[in-house]
């Protein structure tokens, strides 16, 4: 198994474990309160992370520490897969940052 596959699987295990601890069902998306509980963040951080979501001209994220959200009716939601990807992106960023500091 290559590192990228391992990292995605590890990120998904992390999200599933948090969801299980909170006794939430695994579903397609979560509201801001649920996302805050899953990630262990406060409401203000949630809104900062969603506000920071921005893509560059070729469609790549400008920063790893952001969350893509969407409106479903009048409710803000974050997709399950975005939560997994958020954990994966930030784990890779931290790993790469540490590697850069060690060299």
C-alpha positions in Angstrom: 0.0 0.0 0.0 1.4 3.4 -1.0 1.6 6.4 1.4 -1.3 8.3 -0.2 -3.7 5.3 0.1 -2.6 4.7 3.6 -3.1 8.4 4.5 -6.7 8.5 3.0 -7.6 5.3 4.9 -6.1 6.7 8.2 -8.0 10.0 7.7 -11.3 8.1 7.2 -10.6 6.0 10.3 -10.1 9.2 12.2 -13.4 10.7 11.1 -15.3 7.4 11.6 -13.9 7.1 15.2 -14.9 10.7 16.0 -18.4 10.1 14.6 -18.7 6.9 16.6 -17.7 8.6 19.8 -20.3 11.3 19.2 -22.9 8.6 18.4 -23.7 10.3 15.1 -24.6 8.3 12.0 -22.2 8.1 9.0 -24.0 10.2 6.4 -23.3 12.4 3.4 -22.9 15.7 5.2 -23.0 17.4 8.6 -24.1 20.7 9.9 -21.7 23.2 11.5 -22.4 22.0 15.1 -21.7 18.4 14.2 -18.5 19.4 12.2 -17.3 21.3 15.3 -17.8 18.3 17.5 -16.2 15.9 14.9 -13.1 18.0 14.5 -13.0 19.3 18.1 -13.2 23.0 17.1 -15.3 25.9 18.2 -17.9 27.6 16.0 -15.6 30.6 15.3 -13.0 28.3 13.9 -15.5 26.5 11.7 -16.5 29.8 10.1 -12.9 30.8 9.6 -12.1 27.5 7.9 -15.0 27.8 5.6 -14.3 31.4 4.8 -10.7 30.5 3.9 -11.7 28.0 1.2 -10.3 29.3 -2.1 -9.0 27.7 -5.2 -6.2 29.0 -7.4 -6.5 29.5 -11.2 -5.9 25.8 -11.9 -8.3 24.6 -9.3 -6.0 23.7 -6.5 -6.5 24.7 -2.9 -4.5 27.7 -1.8 -4.3 26.4 1.8 -4.8 23.0 3.4 -6.5 24.4 6.5 -9.9 25.2 5.0 -13.2 23.5 4.6 -15.4 23.4 1.6 -19.1 23.8 2.6 -22.3 24.1 0.8 -25.9 25.3 1.4 -28.7 22.7 1.5 -31.8 24.9 1.5 -30.9 27.4 4.2 -28.5 25.1 6.1 -24.7 25.2 5.8 -23.3 21.6 5.4 -19.9 20.0 5.0 -19.6 16.7 3.1 -18.3 13.6 4.8 -15.7 13.2 2.1 -14.6 16.8 2.7 -14.0 16.0 6.4 -11.9 13.0 5.4 -10.0 15.1 2.9 -9.5 17.9 5.5 -7.8 15.4 7.8 -5.7 13.9 5.0 -4.6 17.4 3.7 -3.6 18.6 7.1 -1.8 15.4 8.0 0.3 15.6 4.8 0.9 19.3 5.3 2.2 18.7 8.9 4.3 15.8 7.7 5.8 17.8 4.9 6.4 20.8 7.2 8.3 18.7 9.7 10.4 17.1 7.0 11.3 20.5 5.7 12.3 21.6 9.2 14.5 18.5 9.7 16.6 19.1 6.6 
